[in-house]
Amino acid sequence: MSKIYFQGTFGAYSHLAALSIDSKAKIIPCKTFDECFLKATKEPNSKIIIPESNRITGNIGIEYLIFEYRLNIYSEYFQKIEHNLLGLPGTKISEIKDVYSHGQALSQCSKFIKSNNLSEHVRADTAGSAEMVSKKKDKKNSAIASSLSAETYGLDIIKKNIENEKGNFTRFLVMGKNILQPEFDKKKYITSFLFKLKSKPAALYQSLAGFAINSVNLTKLQSYPEKNTFDSFFFLCDLDGHIEDPKVQKSLEELGLHCQDFHVLGVFEAHELREK
């Protein structure tokens, strides 16, 4: 049986995403993102599913782990985020005073929280907040979490879909130690890689010229400081296309001339929701 590790507790959106990807896998929670990456490094046949960015609130902040562990990216998955107000069975919304959840979930439901005059409390994750509410057994406490969390911890959904904006998605990456990539054919692909430039004036400008010349579209280019520095940066990049496409190869060869570190993280099919 294959294993998928995720950060959080059962009922988390990462758990929901893991079930969507492989419902027959053994899905195992980890306390931290670091622990997930470590498990995958030590167990080459396992996978991890990690939230990378949210359509509304942006990056989750796991880039330093991608840089450090350099696991292979097998696929991307866009999980629809539908936040619900969860409470003890039989609780009325008028009885609720406090709401617990992850900081991003609270900010994504700020209008509902304000209109119901609830006091918000930031916790490590959404599902963990639901678990806490179920254990405390106090009707004035509630959590913002998934419907799977309600099911997992025996809570009622007091109010469904309380997020400020509908159509919110989190992009997850499925990663692991073993290197796998799809054969090059007519499907839409993403090639993901990281690089660090040689220290010289206009290095970034010069390094990107190859993509323009070869008409290769960069869909993501983000810089991050290396650990313990403010003057040394690495870049995480996604481009449209397969690494075996001659245009992509030429672009990456051109980039390589300007790099002191370059690493391909993965080649995978573009998820259908990218177009929406």
N, C-alpha and C positions, 0 to 999 in steps of 0.2 A: 504493500500500500504506500502510495506517495505521501509525503509530508509537506504541509504548507505552514510556515510560521507567520504570525502577525503580531503587531504591537497592540496591547490593550487587553481587554477582558472579553469573554463571550458576549455577543450582542453588539459589539462595536461595528462601525461601518466597514472596517477592514475585514472583520469576520464575514459580513454580508458579501463583500467583494470576493473573498476566498471561496465561499459557497457557490457563487456565480461562475467562477473559473473552473472549479473541480469539486463538485459536491460529494464525490466519493473519497476524496483525500482525507487524511488525518490532519485536522486543522488544530494548531497548537498555539496558545497565547504566550507572549513574552512581555516582561515588564517594560522594557525599553527598546528603542530602535537599535541601539548598539547590540543588544542581546540577539535580535533577529539576524543582523549581519554576521555576528560571530557564529551562530548556529549554522547558517548557510555555508560559511567558510569551512567549518569542521565536518559538515555532512554534505558532501558534493551532490548527492542525489535528492536533497531536499530543495524546496523553494521558499522564498519569502515574498509577501505582498506588502508593499510600502506605499503610503500616500505621498505623492510628490508635490502636487499643487491643487488648489481649489479655484474654480472659475471666478469666484467673487473675492475671496480674501487672499489669493495669491499663493506664494510658496509656503510649504509646510516647514522647511528648514532642515532637510536631511542631506543636503548637498555634500557636506563635509564627510559624511559616511560613504557616499558614493565615491568620493575622491580617495578616501583611505582604503576601502576594501576592494574596490574595482570589480565588483561582481558583474556577471553578464546579465544584460536585460533581455528577457525572453519575449515579453509582450507588454502592452499597455492596456489598461482597462478603465473605462469611465463609469464610475458609480454614481447614480442619481442620489442626491442628498435630500431626504425628506425628514425634516425635524418634527418631532411630536412632543407634546407635554405629557409626561408620565407621572402618575401618582398611585397611591395605595388604592386597592379596590374600593369602590363606593365613594371616593372623594369627589367633592364638588369644587369647581374652580374658585368659588368664593372662600373656601377654607384654606386655600394655598397662600402662603406668605413668602416662602423661599424657593428659589430655583437654582439647581446645581448642574453644571455641565463644563465641557471644555471651553476655553476662552473663545475659540472661533465659532462654536455653535451658539454661544450666548450673543456674540456680535451679529451673527446671521439672523437672530430672532429678536433683535433689540426693540423693534416696534411693538411686538406682542408683549414683551416683558414690561415695557413702559406703560402701555395701555391698560395692563392688568395690575400695575403698581407692585410688581414682585421685586424682592431683593435678590440680586444675583450673586452667586458664589462660584468662583473659578476652581475647577478640579482638573486632574490630569487627563481624564477622558470621559466621553459621553456614557459608555456602557458601565464604567466604574461608578458614575454618579447614580445611574439607575439601580445598581446593586446596593449602593449605600442607602438609598431611599427605601428599598425593600426591607433592609435590615433594621433601620431606625424605627420603622412603624409609627411615624408621626405624620398625620394628615396635612400638616402645614408645609411639609417638604415635598418638592417635586424635582424631576429631572428632565432635561431636554436630551432626547436620544432617539434611536431607531425603533421601528415597530418590532424588530427582532429582540431588542433589549426588553421591551414590555413582555414579550412572550417568554424570554429567558428567565426573568426575575419576578414573574407573576404580578405585574403592574397593569393598571388600566391606562388606556390612551385617553386622557382627559380632553385633549384637543389635537387634531391631526394637522399636519402641514402648516406649522406656525412660522416658517421662515419668511423673511422680508421679501425675498425674490424667488419666484418659482423657476424651475429649470436650472437649478444649481447642480454642478457635478464636481466630484473630486477625481483627479487623474491618479491612478495607482500604477505602480511598476511591479511586474513579476520578475524576480531576479534569482540567480543561483550561481554556484561556483563553476559548473561545467559550461563549456562554450558550445552553443547551438545557434544556428541561424538558418532562416529559410532559403531555399534555392531562388535564384533570381528569375522571375517571370514577369507577367504583365500586371501584377497586383500593385497596390500602393504601399510603399515601405517607408520606414523611418530609420535612419542611421544615427545612432547616439554616440557621442565621444567626448573626451575631455582633453584639454591641452594647456600647456603653460608656455608662454612666449619667452624667447631670449630677450634680455634687457637691452633694448635699443630704442631710439626715438621712432615714433610712428609705426611701431611693430604691429599693433593690432590692425591698423589701416592697411598695411602692406600684406599682412597674412590673409586678409579676407578678399583680396583682389581676385584670387583664383575662382572663388564661388561666383563672382559677378561675371567674369570672362566666360565661364562654362555654363552660365544660366542655371545654377543650382540654388534652390530656395532654402535659406536658413529659417527654421520655424522657431528656434530658441537660441539665444546667446546670452549667457549670464555669467558674471564674474563673481568670484568669491575669494576672500583673502586666505592664504595658506595659514595653517595653525601658528599662533604666536607671532604673526607678522601683520604689518599694515602696508607694506610696500611690495609684497610678492603675491601675485594673484594667479589663480587658475580659472579656466573658462569651461562651462558645461554647454554643450551645443547639440541641437537636433537639426537634421536636415531632411528634406523630402528626397527619398531615393534609396536605392540599394547600393551597398559598398562595391558591388561588382559592376555597376553601371559605369561605363568609361568616363562619363562626365564627372561623376562623383569621385572616381579614382584620381582623375587629373586635379580636381579641386583639393583633395586631401594631400596629394603629393606636393602641391604648391604651398599648402599650409605647413606641411612638415619641415620645409626649409627654414621656417621662422620659429620653430619650436625647440625647447629643451626637454619637453615631456609631451608625449602624445599617446593616447590610449583609446581604442575603440571599445565602447561599453556594450554595444549590441546592435543588431539589425533585426527589425521585427515589422510585422504588418501594421499599417496605420489602422487604428480603431475607427469603426464606422462613424462614431459620434464626433470625430474631428471635423467633419464637414458641416456639422449643425451649429 
